[in-house]
C-alpha cells in the first residue's frame, strides 16, 4: 500500500471510513429506495460520489495519485482476471431477468460495465481496504498481532461497507446479501494482496459485464407500488453487486 512521508492521525482515516460507509448507504437508499432514480441517472451520481471520496482521501493522505492508481498494475490484472472468472461463474448460474437489445449493448458496456463497475469496485472493495490499512499503519501496530490485523481488518471493513451499501437497495434486504458480500469481499482481498487498485476495479467491471451478458439486472431496481421487499433471494446463487 502507498505510505505517506508523514503518517496522518489514525482517527482521520477512521472518519473517512465512516464517511464512505454513510455515503455508500445514502446514495443507494436515496436513489434505489427513497427517490427511485433510474439507473441511467444513478450511475453518474454513484461515480461522482466515489470520485469525490477517492480524490479527497488521496489528497488528505498526501500520496501521489499514481502510487494509488498505477501501483503493481500487472499483479492487479492477474488478480482481476482470477476474481472475474470466479464471480462470473456465479452470475451465469442465476436466472436471467432481462434481455438487452442490440441497440442497448454499447450503452450497457460503457455505463453499466465500465462506469458502474469502476465506481462500485473502488467504493466497496478499494477505499475501505486502503483506509483501514492506513489507519493501522498510523497506529504503528507491529508483531504478530499487527500482521494479523493488517490482513483481516481491511477486508472486514470492506465487507461492512458492502453490506451497508446494499441495505440501501430495497430488493437486497434479504439472504442475497451473503453471496454479494462474499463476492465483493473477494475483490477486496485481491486489492489487499496486490496493493493494486486495478484488481477490485477491473474485477468489478468484469462482474458487471457478465451480468449484462447473462441478463441479470443490477440495482437500483424499480419497486412496484405497494409491494414489500422479498424475504428470499430470487436465485440460488450470487446476484450481481
Secondary structure, DSSP 8 states (H G I E B T S, - for coil): ----SS---HHHHHHHHHHHHHHHHHHHHIIIIIS---HHHHHHHHHHHHHHHHHHHHHHHT--HHHHHTTTHHHHHHHHHHHHHHHHHHHHTS-------GGGHHHIIIIIIIIHHHHHHHHHHTHHHHHHHHHHHHHT--HHHHHHHHHHHHHHHHHHHHHHHHHTSGGGSSTHHHHHHHHHHHHHHHHHHH--HHHHHHHHHHHHHHHHHHT---SS----TT----SS-SSSS----
